[in-house]
Amino acid sequence: MNSTIVQLATGLSLAVGLSAPLDRLPNIVIILVDDMGYADIGPFGATAYATPNLDRMAAEGRRFTDFYVSQAVCSASRASLLTGCYNVRVGIFGALNHRATHGLSPRETTIAELCKQRGYATMCIGKWHLGHHRPFLPLEHGFDEYYGLPYSNDMWPYHPENPGFYPPLPLINNRSIVDPNVDAEDQARLTTNYTERAVDFIRRNRWRPFFLYLAHSMVHVPLYVSEKFRGRSGAGLYGDVVMEVDWSVGQILDTLRELGLDKNTWVIFTSDNGPWLSYGDHAGSAGQLREGKGTSFEGGVRVPTLMWWPGTIPAGTQCNEPAMTIDLLPTIARLIGAPLPELKIDGMDIWPLI
């Protein structure tokens, strides 16, 4: 790696990190998409449809070519991202469903809890999937606000392989169920709905540091897209859905710019695992990588990742060093001057790579 970039990044971490006053702490936005393949967006080789906002994010930020998750499936991957631990350490395996009686233990420390220690406003929007009983929900893990689905959007009565196994899918606002039976029309509005909530959270907290965890339900099957993007990609429903996710990213970046927050906000875009290849044209592409979701091959655990922070992260650059979602928590901890969790974690501070 270029030593000049390493020295620059290290110096920046000192400038905005441990000694930063509260009103100058950086905002942090993590945009996590569901089941997106390595080659599903323009910066990683997609050509069948346009992703202009993600292209811009890459041009203005840094592309990570060797970024990994701990396990190529929903709950396990999300537990690792939020705690900085391998999923086996925190006892989350595979994908939790409505029958699960466990979830992410309150003993674990999440990124949101570290941020709250430093005075951040925190919000989780979208798919949680770390336990749907009250002790495991986002508000018990450091988030001030939550709006979204407790688990995957296919865990509903219309599951194509197991109809009738799942109960109605609820939509939750904080601790209350605001829609007990999410239907197809609701699913079609999810990406836009989540995006509007995210923009509102940013606007409401523009004068204080904030941590936004935006975990889109798409591009997980069943695929749904709003009317404004239906048929727009020319590449089928999957292309339409990716284009709406790209639009969502653009709304976040544009809002940060409009409010003058772009140069004090670190935005991370990544996926929880690779594409669910068994769903054919409703699944993404891992490109030249082998296999996809549910496997330990590269196509399952290597995910498309972009990081953006104008004026701090060098524009139009690429990192080929291996890194993982478990590295985000310790990196954020150093950046905002928060102590690491008392319990052992597995991630490393990767700010010099950023």
Protein Blocks (a to p, Z undefined) as FASTA:
>chain_A
ZZklmmmmmmmmmmmmmmpcfklcccddddddehiafklpfknopakbccfklmmmmmmm
ccdfbbcdfbdcfklmmmmmmnopafklnopahjadfklcbdcdfkbccfklmmmmnopa
cddehjeknojbfklmmklnopabdcddfbdfklcfklfklghkaccddddehjacfbfb
dcfklmmmmmmmmmmmmmmmmmmmmmbccddddddfbfcdcddddfklgoklonojklmm
mmmmmmmmmmmmmmmmmnopmmmcccddddfbdcdfknojmbccehjagcjehiabfklm
pccdddddehkacghiacfbdcdfklmmmmmmmmnopacdfbdcfbdcfklmZZ
